[in-house]
Amino acid sequence: MLLLLVGADPLRRGGWFVAGWLLISILEVTLLLTVGHGLLLSMDKGTSHRTGLDLLAAGVLIGVGMKQLLDRKEGSGTPAWAGQLDRFCAMPLLPLLGLSALVQVISPDDVFLYAKASGELLAADLGTGQELLSGGLFSLATGSLLLVPLLAVLLLGQQRVQPALQGSKEWLFSNADLIVGGASLLLAVYFGWQGVEGLRLG
């Protein structure tokens, strides 16, 4: 998102990027809820479906987090993949949105978070309207970090926020492995705790 906002036509490209993210998020949650209802999965705390999902997610995220942290080289500067990300963000809008949607769908962090959120909604046994509203609010929350810089550019103008955006981009590039690895391990701890609680209750 930062790369889009420091590039050409930031509001149009950034706006479509955020809209695409929110749309995929809503579709993914809706699909998981539909599948969950269709298969009549029991998602109560301690059931095999819920516990298995939590423990599987914890294992995968530990692997992702450890890989990111072990591959990180102290003081190595901008990572090699930064140039690829620059080229990705410079793509025409439609291919950019398509690849972004693909990454969002197959990313382990995203997949398990969507599955976890859908499981919580299924376990809550809400009405259809409440379920859709809750799913929409969750999807909006997933895009909140994308919306903040976009709104800053919209309200303040690109020139005024350009130094902050550029500085944030460079900081994220320098600490990307640490951020992704740390976030994955924190999620793994959460999912692992939920899985252990499920085993205890089951």
Accessible surface in RSA format (square Angstrom, percent):
REM  Atomic radii and reference values for relative SASA: ProtOr
REM  Chains: A
REM  Algorithm: Lee & Richards
REM  Probe-radius: 1.40
REM  Slices: 20
REM RES _ NUM      All-atoms   Total-Side   Main-Chain    Non-polar    All polar
REM                ABS   REL    ABS   REL    ABS   REL    ABS   REL    ABS   REL
RES MET A   1    34.97  18.1   6.84   4.5  28.13  67.0   6.84   5.8  28.13  37.3
RES LEU A   2    27.42  15.3  26.00  18.6   1.43   3.6  26.00  18.3   1.43   3.8
RES LEU A   3    18.34  10.2  11.21   8.0   7.12  17.9  11.21   7.9   7.12  19.2
RES LEU A   4     5.10   2.8   1.99   1.4   3.11   7.8   4.51   3.2   0.59   1.6
RES LEU A   5     0.00   0.0   0.00   0.0   0.00   0.0   0.00   0.0   0.00   0.0
RES VAL A   6    29.42  19.4  11.11  10.1  18.31  44.1  11.11   9.7  18.31  49.7
RES GLY A   7    32.01  39.5   0.00   N/A  32.01  39.5  28.65  78.6   3.36   7.5
RES ALA A   8    85.61  78.7  65.37 100.9  20.24  46.0  75.32 106.1  10.30  27.3
RES ASP A   9    68.59  48.0  53.23  53.0  15.37  36.3  26.74  62.9  41.86  41.7
RES PRO A  10    17.06  12.4  17.06  15.6   0.00   0.0  17.06  14.1   0.00   0.0
RES LEU A  11    74.58  41.5  68.13  48.7   6.45  16.2  68.37  48.0   6.21  16.7
RES ARG A  12   122.58  51.5 111.68  56.9  10.90  26.0  59.85  81.8  62.73  38.0
RES ARG A  13    30.34  12.7  30.34  15.5   0.00   0.0   9.08  12.4  21.26  12.9
RES GLY A  14     0.00   0.0   0.00   N/A   0.00   0.0   0.00   0.0   0.00   0.0
RES GLY A  15    24.68  30.4   0.00   N/A  24.68  30.4  19.80  54.3   4.88  10.9
RES TRP A  16   140.30  56.3 138.12  66.9   2.18   5.1 121.48  64.8  18.82  30.5
RES PHE A  17    23.93  12.0  22.99  14.2   0.94   2.4  22.99  13.9   0.94   2.7
RES VAL A  18     5.03   3.3   5.03   4.6   0.00   0.0   5.03   4.4   0.00   0.0
RES ALA A  19    48.07  44.2  38.51  59.4   9.56  21.7  44.16  62.2   3.91  10.3
RES GLY A  20    21.75  26.8   0.00   N/A  21.75  26.8  21.27  58.4   0.47   1.1
RES TRP A  21    47.93  19.2  45.53  22.0   2.40   5.6  46.42  24.8   1.51   2.4
RES LEU A  22    36.61  20.4  36.61  26.2   0.00   0.0  36.61  25.7   0.00   0.0
RES LEU A  23   101.67  56.6  99.21  71.0   2.45   6.2 101.11  71.0   0.56   1.5
RES ILE A  24    33.12  18.8  32.98  24.6   0.14   0.3  32.98  23.7   0.14   0.4
RES SER A  25     0.00   0.0   0.00   0.0   0.00   0.0   0.00   0.0   0.00   0.0
RES ILE A  26    78.41  44.6  77.32  57.6   1.08   2.6  78.13  56.3   0.28   0.8
RES LEU A  27    98.37  54.8  95.13  68.1   3.24   8.2  95.33  67.0   3.03   8.2
RES GLU A  28    23.09  13.3  18.84  14.3   4.25  10.1  15.36  29.7   7.74   6.3
RES VAL A  29     2.59   1.7   2.59   2.3   0.00   0.0   2.59   2.2   0.00   0.0
RES THR A  30    53.15  37.8  53.10  53.8   0.05   0.1  43.61  58.6   9.54  14.4
RES LEU A  31   111.43  62.1 108.20  77.4   3.23   8.1 111.43  78.3   0.00   0.0
RES LEU A  32    57.01  31.8  52.81  37.8   4.20  10.6  52.82  37.1   4.19  11.3
RES LEU A  33     8.15   4.5   8.15   5.8   0.00   0.0   8.15   5.7   0.00   0.0
RES THR A  34    83.71  59.5  77.10  78.2   6.61  15.7  64.36  86.4  19.35  29.3
RES VAL A  35    65.99  43.4  60.67  54.9   5.31  12.8  65.99  57.3   0.00   0.0
RES GLY A  36     2.69   3.3   0.00   N/A   2.69   3.3   1.75   4.8   0.94   2.1
RES HIS A  37    92.08  50.3  84.63  58.8   7.45  19.1  64.70  66.7  27.38  31.9
RES GLY A  38    62.05  76.5   0.00   N/A  62.05  76.5  36.62 100.5  25.43  57.0
RES LEU A  39   117.97  65.7  95.61  68.4  22.37  56.2  99.59  69.9  18.39  49.5
RES LEU A  40   156.56  87.2 129.30  92.5  27.26  68.5 135.27  95.0  21.28  57.3
RES LEU A  41    60.99  34.0  45.77  32.7  15.22  38.3  46.11  32.4  14.88  40.0
RES SER A  42    51.32  43.4  42.01  56.1   9.31  21.5  41.66  88.7   9.67  13.5
RES MET A  43    16.92   8.8  12.35   8.2   4.56  10.9  10.57   9.0   6.35   8.4
RES ASP A  44    81.64  57.2  80.42  80.0   1.22   2.9  21.84  51.4  59.79  59.6
RES LYS A  45    69.17  33.7  48.10  29.5  21.07  50.2  46.59  41.9  22.58  24.1
RES GLY A  46    13.38  16.5   0.00   N/A  13.38  16.5   2.77   7.6  10.61  23.8
RES THR A  47    35.27  25.1  28.39  28.8   6.88  16.4  35.27  47.4   0.00   0.0
RES SER A  48    92.83  78.4  71.78  95.8  21.05  48.5  56.89 121.2  35.93  50.3
RES HIS A  49    85.23  46.6  72.61  50.5  12.62  32.3  58.46  60.2  26.78  31.2
RES ARG A  50    17.60   7.4  17.60   9.0   0.00   0.0   3.21   4.4  14.39   8.7
RES THR A  51     8.46   6.0   8.03   8.1   0.43   1.0   8.18  11.0   0.28   0.4
RES GLY A  52    36.66  45.2   0.00   N/A  36.66  45.2  32.69  89.7   3.97   8.9
RES LEU A  53    35.72  19.9  29.57  21.2   6.15  15.5  33.37  23.4   2.35   6.3
RES ASP A  54     1.08   0.8   1.08   1.1   0.00   0.0   0.00   0.0   1.08   1.1
RES LEU A  55    68.34  38.1  59.31  42.4   9.03  22.7  59.59  41.8   8.75  23.6
RES LEU A  56   108.15  60.2 100.77  72.1   7.38  18.6 107.11  75.2   1.04   2.8
RES ALA A  57     0.00   0.0   0.00   0.0   0.00   0.0   0.00   0.0   0.00   0.0
RES ALA A  58     8.11   7.5   8.11  12.5   0.00   0.0   8.11  11.4   0.00   0.0
RES GLY A  59    44.61  55.0   0.00   N/A  44.61  55.0  33.53  92.0  11.08  24.8
RES VAL A  60    53.13  35.0  44.07  39.9   9.06  21.8  51.10  44.4   2.03   5.5
RES LEU A  61     0.12   0.1   0.12   0.1   0.00   0.0   0.12   0.1   0.00   0.0
RES ILE A  62    86.40  49.2  86.40  64.4   0.00   0.0  86.40  62.2   0.00   0.0
RES GLY A  63    42.17  52.0   0.00   N/A  42.17  52.0  36.37  99.8   5.80  13.0
RES VAL A  64    37.26  24.5  32.63  29.5   4.63  11.2  36.37  31.6   0.89   2.4
RES GLY A  65     0.00   0.0   0.00   N/A   0.00   0.0   0.00   0.0   0.00   0.0
RES MET A  66    79.70  41.3  79.70  52.7   0.00   0.0  65.89  56.0  13.81  18.3
RES LYS A  67   126.57  61.7 120.46  73.9   6.11  14.5  93.13  83.8  33.44  35.6
RES GLN A  68    47.79  26.7  47.04  34.4   0.75   1.8   0.86   1.8  46.93  35.6
RES LEU A  69    54.72  30.5  40.50  29.0  14.21  35.7  40.59  28.5  14.13  38.0
RES LEU A  70   135.96  75.7 107.93  77.2  28.02  70.4 110.26  77.4  25.70  69.1
RES ASP A  71    80.14  56.1  62.59  62.3  17.55  41.5  28.02  65.9  52.13  52.0
RES ARG A  72    68.12  28.6  49.17  25.1  18.94  45.1  10.41  14.2  57.71  35.0
RES LYS A  73   155.67  75.9 143.89  88.3  11.78  28.0  90.68  81.6  64.98  69.2
RES GLU A  74   145.49  83.5 114.67  86.8  30.82  73.4  63.58 123.0  81.91  66.9
RES GLY A  75    79.89  98.5   0.00   N/A  79.89  98.5  41.13 112.9  38.76  86.8
RES SER A  76    71.00  60.0  35.42  47.3  35.58  82.0  31.84  67.8  39.16  54.9
RES GLY A  77    42.68  52.6   0.00   N/A  42.68  52.6  34.89  95.8   7.78  17.4
RES THR A  78    89.41  63.6  64.81  65.7  24.60  58.6  32.67  43.9  56.74  85.8
RES PRO A  79    26.30  19.2  14.42  13.1  11.87  43.2  22.84  18.9   3.46  21.5
RES ALA A  80   102.49  94.2  68.44 105.6  34.05  77.5  81.00 114.1  21.49  56.9
RES TRP A  81    92.72  37.2  89.89  43.5   2.83   6.6  83.65  44.6   9.07  14.7
RES ALA A  82     3.88   3.6   3.88   6.0   0.00   0.0   3.88   5.5   0.00   0.0
RES GLY A  83    30.97  38.2   0.00   N/A  30.97  38.2  26.52  72.8   4.46  10.0
RES GLN A  84   113.46  63.4 107.47  78.5   5.99  14.3  25.93  55.2  87.53  66.4
RES LEU A  85    62.58  34.9  59.64  42.7   2.94   7.4  62.04  43.6   0.53   1.4
RES ASP A  86    58.48  41.0  52.12  51.9   6.37  15.1  23.90  56.3  34.58  34.5
RES ARG A  87   157.56  66.2 149.68  76.3   7.88  18.8  76.45 104.5  81.11  49.2
RES PHE A  88    45.54  22.8  41.85  25.9   3.69   9.6  45.01  27.3   0.53   1.5
RES CYS A  89    16.47  12.5  12.09  13.5   4.38  10.3   5.53  14.0  10.95  11.8
RES ALA A  90    81.86  75.3  48.08  74.2  33.78  76.9  57.41  80.8  24.46  64.8
RES MET A  91    50.32  26.1  46.25  30.6   4.06   9.7  42.61  36.2   7.71  10.2
RES PRO A  92    94.43  68.8  84.94  77.4   9.48  34.5  94.25  77.8   0.18   1.1
RES LEU A  93    26.70  14.9  21.44  15.3   5.26  13.2  21.44  15.1   5.26  14.1
RES LEU A  94   143.10  79.7 134.80  96.4   8.31  20.9 135.20  95.0   7.90  21.3
RES PRO A  95    58.99  43.0  47.50  43.3  11.49  41.8  58.40  48.2   0.60   3.7
RES LEU A  96     0.53   0.3   0.53   0.4   0.00   0.0   0.53   0.4   0.00   0.0
RES LEU A  97    34.76  19.4  29.90  21.4   4.86  12.2  30.27  21.3   4.49  12.1
RES GLY A  98    42.98  53.0   0.00   N/A  42.98  53.0  36.01  98.8   6.97  15.6
RES LEU A  99    74.36  41.4  73.30  52.4   1.06   2.7  73.48  51.6   0.88   2.4
RES SER A 100    13.68  11.6   9.03  12.0   4.65  10.7   5.28  11.3   8.39  11.8
RES ALA A 101    23.84  21.9  21.99  33.9   1.85   4.2  23.46  33.0   0.38   1.0
RES LEU A 102    95.42  53.1  91.04  65.1   4.39  11.0  94.89  66.6   0.54   1.4
RES VAL A 103    87.32  57.5  87.32  79.1   0.00   0.0  87.32  75.9   0.00   0.0
RES GLN A 104     1.90   1.1   0.67   0.5   1.23   2.9   1.24   2.6   0.67   0.5
RES VAL A 105    66.74  43.9  63.18  57.2   3.56   8.6  63.18  54.9   3.56   9.6
RES ILE A 106   110.71  63.0  90.95  67.8  19.76  47.6  95.53  68.8  15.18  41.2
RES SER A 107    25.09  21.2  20.89  27.9   4.21   9.7  11.66  24.8  13.43  18.8
RES PRO A 108    51.45  37.5  47.69  43.5   3.77  13.7  51.45  42.5   0.00   0.0
RES ASP A 109    29.32  20.5  29.32  29.2   0.00   0.0  15.53  36.6  13.79  13.8
RES ASP A 110    27.52  19.3  26.33  26.2   1.19   2.8   1.22   2.9  26.30  26.2
RES VAL A 111    52.79  34.7  52.52  47.5   0.28   0.7  52.57  45.7   0.22   0.6
RES PHE A 112    18.92   9.5  18.92  11.7   0.00   0.0  18.92  11.5   0.00   0.0
RES LEU A 113    62.25  34.7  61.32  43.9   0.93   2.3  61.32  43.1   0.93   2.5
RES TYR A 114     4.16   1.9   4.16   2.4   0.00   0.0   3.38   2.5   0.78   1.0
RES ALA A 115    16.67  15.3  13.29  20.5   3.38   7.7  14.44  20.3   2.23   5.9
RES LYS A 116    10.56   5.2  10.12   6.2   0.45   1.1  10.33   9.3   0.23   0.2
RES ALA A 117    15.56  14.3   8.36  12.9   7.19  16.4  14.68  20.7   0.88   2.3
RES SER A 118     3.22   2.7   3.22   4.3   0.00   0.0   3.22   6.9   0.00   0.0
RES GLY A 119     1.94   2.4   0.00   N/A   1.94   2.4   1.52   4.2   0.42   0.9
RES GLU A 120    65.97  37.9  61.85  46.8   4.12   9.8  32.97  63.8  33.00  26.9
RES LEU A 121    21.62  12.0  21.59  15.4   0.03   0.1  21.62  15.2   0.00   0.0
RES LEU A 122    28.30  15.8  12.30   8.8  16.00  40.2  12.59   8.8  15.71  42.3
RES ALA A 123    33.12  30.5  11.65  18.0  21.47  48.8  14.05  19.8  19.08  50.5
RES ALA A 124    56.51  52.0  26.03  40.2  30.48  69.3  38.20  53.8  18.31  48.5
RES ASP A 125   129.60  90.8 106.14 105.6  23.47  55.5  27.83  65.5 101.78 101.5
RES LEU A 126    56.40  31.4  39.54  28.3  16.86  42.4  41.65  29.3  14.75  39.7
RES GLY A 127    40.23  49.6   0.00   N/A  40.23  49.6  35.31  96.9   4.92  11.0
RES THR A 128   103.53  73.6  93.58  94.9   9.96  23.7  58.76  78.9  44.77  67.7
RES GLY A 129    52.79  65.1   0.00   N/A  52.79  65.1  39.41 108.1  13.38  30.0
RES GLN A 130   108.52  60.7 104.99  76.7   3.53   8.4  35.32  75.2  73.19  55.5
RES GLU A 131    13.57   7.8  13.57  10.3   0.00   0.0   0.69   1.3  12.89  10.5
RES LEU A 132   101.67  56.6  91.37  65.4  10.30  25.9  92.99  65.3   8.68  23.4
RES LEU A 133   117.19  65.3 109.98  78.7   7.21  18.1 116.56  81.9   0.63   1.7
RES SER A 134    35.98  30.4  30.16  40.3   5.82  13.4  11.81  25.2  24.17  33.9
RES GLY A 135     5.55   6.8   0.00   N/A   5.55   6.8   5.45  15.0   0.09   0.2
RES GLY A 136    27.54  34.0   0.00   N/A  27.54  34.0  21.38  58.7   6.16  13.8
RES LEU A 137   105.57  58.8  99.52  71.2   6.05  15.2 100.34  70.5   5.24  14.1
RES PHE A 138    53.61  26.8  47.93  29.7   5.68  14.8  52.92  32.1   0.68   2.0
RES SER A 139     0.50   0.4   0.50   0.7   0.00   0.0   0.50   1.1   0.00   0.0
RES LEU A 140    89.90  50.1  88.01  63.0   1.89   4.7  88.99  62.5   0.91   2.5
RES ALA A 141    61.82  56.8  46.84  72.3  14.98  34.1  52.63  74.1   9.19  24.3
RES THR A 142    42.33  30.1  17.05  17.3  25.28  60.3  27.38  36.8  14.95  22.6
RES GLY A 143     0.00   0.0   0.00   N/A   0.00   0.0   0.00   0.0   0.00   0.0
RES SER A 144    50.40  42.6  49.28  65.8   1.13   2.6  33.28  70.9  17.12  24.0
RES LEU A 145   150.10  83.6 140.75 100.7   9.35  23.5 140.76  98.9   9.34  25.1
RES LEU A 146    30.06  16.7  30.06  21.5   0.00   0.0  30.06  21.1   0.00   0.0
RES LEU A 147    43.70  24.3  43.70  31.3   0.00   0.0  43.70  30.7   0.00   0.0
RES VAL A 148    97.41  64.1  93.98  85.1   3.43   8.3  95.51  83.0   1.90   5.2
RES PRO A 149    21.44  15.6  17.88  16.3   3.56  12.9  21.44  17.7   0.00   0.0
RES LEU A 150    19.83  11.0  19.83  14.2   0.00   0.0  19.83  13.9   0.00   0.0
RES LEU A 151    84.28  46.9  84.28  60.3   0.00   0.0  84.28  59.2   0.00   0.0
RES ALA A 152    30.90  28.4  24.13  37.2   6.77  15.4  30.30  42.7   0.60   1.6
RES VAL A 153     4.00   2.6   1.75   1.6   2.25   5.4   1.75   1.5   2.25   6.1
RES LEU A 154   105.26  58.6  83.87  60.0  21.39  53.8  83.87  58.9  21.39  57.6
RES LEU A 155   139.33  77.6 106.96  76.5  32.36  81.4 109.37  76.8  29.96  80.6
RES LEU A 156    84.61  47.1  74.60  53.4  10.01  25.2  77.14  54.2   7.48  20.1
RES GLY A 157    30.40  37.5   0.00   N/A  30.40  37.5  29.29  80.4   1.10   2.5
RES GLN A 158    43.25  24.2  36.90  27.0   6.35  15.1  10.88  23.2  32.37  24.6
RES GLN A 159   148.13  82.8 135.20  98.8  12.93  30.8  63.17 134.5  84.96  64.4
RES ARG A 160   182.62  76.7 151.37  77.2  31.26  74.4  57.45  78.5 125.17  75.9
RES VAL A 161    14.65   9.6  13.14  11.9   1.50   3.6  14.65  12.7   0.00   0.0
RES GLN A 162    52.79  29.5  52.79  38.6   0.00   0.0  26.03  55.4  26.76  20.3
RES PRO A 163    98.09  71.5  81.14  74.0  16.95  61.6  89.12  73.6   8.97  55.8
RES ALA A 164    68.73  63.2  53.45  82.5  15.28  34.8  65.92  92.8   2.81   7.4
RES LEU A 165    10.98   6.1  10.59   7.6   0.39   1.0  10.98   7.7   0.00   0.0
RES GLN A 166    58.88  32.9  58.88  43.0   0.00   0.0  31.30  66.6  27.58  20.9
RES GLY A 167    36.08  44.5   0.00   N/A  36.08  44.5  29.76  81.7   6.32  14.1
RES SER A 168    47.56  40.2  41.53  55.4   6.03  13.9  16.42  35.0  31.14  43.6
RES LYS A 169    34.11  16.6  32.77  20.1   1.34   3.2   9.11   8.2  25.00  26.6
RES GLU A 170    97.83  56.2  94.71  71.7   3.12   7.4  37.31  72.2  60.51  49.4
RES TRP A 171   148.05  59.4 142.42  68.9   5.62  13.2 125.18  66.7  22.87  37.1
RES LEU A 172    69.39  38.6  69.32  49.6   0.07   0.2  69.38  48.7   0.02   0.0
RES PHE A 173    20.34  10.2  17.58  10.9   2.76   7.2  17.58  10.7   2.76   7.9
RES SER A 174    60.88  51.4  42.03  56.1  18.86  43.4  21.32  45.4  39.56  55.4
RES ASN A 175    27.74  19.1  27.50  26.6   0.24   0.6   1.19   2.9  26.55  25.7
RES ALA A 176    16.23  14.9  13.40  20.7   2.83   6.4  15.49  21.8   0.74   2.0
RES ASP A 177    33.28  23.3  31.14  31.0   2.15   5.1   2.77   6.5  30.52  30.4
RES LEU A 178    82.02  45.7  80.17  57.4   1.85   4.7  80.17  56.3   1.85   5.0
RES ILE A 179    64.16  36.5  56.76  42.3   7.40  17.8  62.92  45.3   1.24   3.4
RES VAL A 180    63.85  42.0  60.80  55.0   3.05   7.4  63.64  55.3   0.22   0.6
RES GLY A 181     0.00   0.0   0.00   N/A   0.00   0.0   0.00   0.0   0.00   0.0
RES GLY A 182    24.96  30.8   0.00   N/A  24.96  30.8  24.34  66.8   0.62   1.4
RES ALA A 183    46.39  42.7  40.48  62.5   5.91  13.4  43.71  61.6   2.68   7.1
RES SER A 184     0.02   0.0   0.02   0.0   0.00   0.0   0.00   0.0   0.02   0.0
RES LEU A 185    46.87  26.1  46.37  33.2   0.50   1.3  46.60  32.7   0.27   0.7
RES LEU A 186   133.00  74.1 126.57  90.6   6.43  16.2 127.01  89.2   5.99  16.1
RES LEU A 187    41.25  23.0  40.79  29.2   0.46   1.2  41.22  29.0   0.03   0.1
RES ALA A 188     3.14   2.9   0.93   1.4   2.21   5.0   1.20   1.7   1.93   5.1
RES VAL A 189   106.23  69.9  97.84  88.6   8.39  20.2 104.75  91.0   1.48   4.0
RES TYR A 190    85.72  40.0  81.26  46.2   4.46  11.6  62.74  47.2  22.98  28.3
RES PHE A 191     0.12   0.1   0.12   0.1   0.00   0.0   0.12   0.1   0.00   0.0
RES GLY A 192    16.58  20.4   0.00   N/A  16.58  20.4  16.58  45.5   0.00   0.0
RES TRP A 193   141.85  56.9 133.61  64.7   8.24  19.3 122.73  65.4  19.11  31.0
RES GLN A 194    15.23   8.5  14.82  10.8   0.41   1.0   0.00   0.0  15.23  11.6
RES GLY A 195     0.00   0.0   0.00   N/A   0.00   0.0   0.00   0.0   0.00   0.0
RES VAL A 196    90.05  59.3  89.56  81.1   0.49   1.2  89.56  77.8   0.49   1.3
RES GLU A 197    42.54  24.4  42.54  32.2   0.00   0.0   3.06   5.9  39.47  32.2
RES GLY A 198     2.03   2.5   0.00   N/A   2.03   2.5   1.75   4.8   0.28   0.6
RES LEU A 199   112.40  62.6  93.07  66.6  19.33  48.6  95.47  67.1  16.93  45.6
RES ARG A 200   163.25  68.5 129.05  65.8  34.19  81.4  73.82 100.9  89.43  54.2
RES LEU A 201    96.20  53.6  63.14  45.2  33.07  83.1  65.91  46.3  30.29  81.5
RES GLY A 202    80.85  99.7   0.00   N/A  80.85  99.7  33.57  92.1  47.28 105.9
END  Absolute sums over single chains surface
CHAIN  1 A    11283.5       9184.7       2098.8       8375.9       2907.6
END  Absolute sums over all chains
TOTAL         11283.5       9184.7       2098.8       8375.9       2907.6
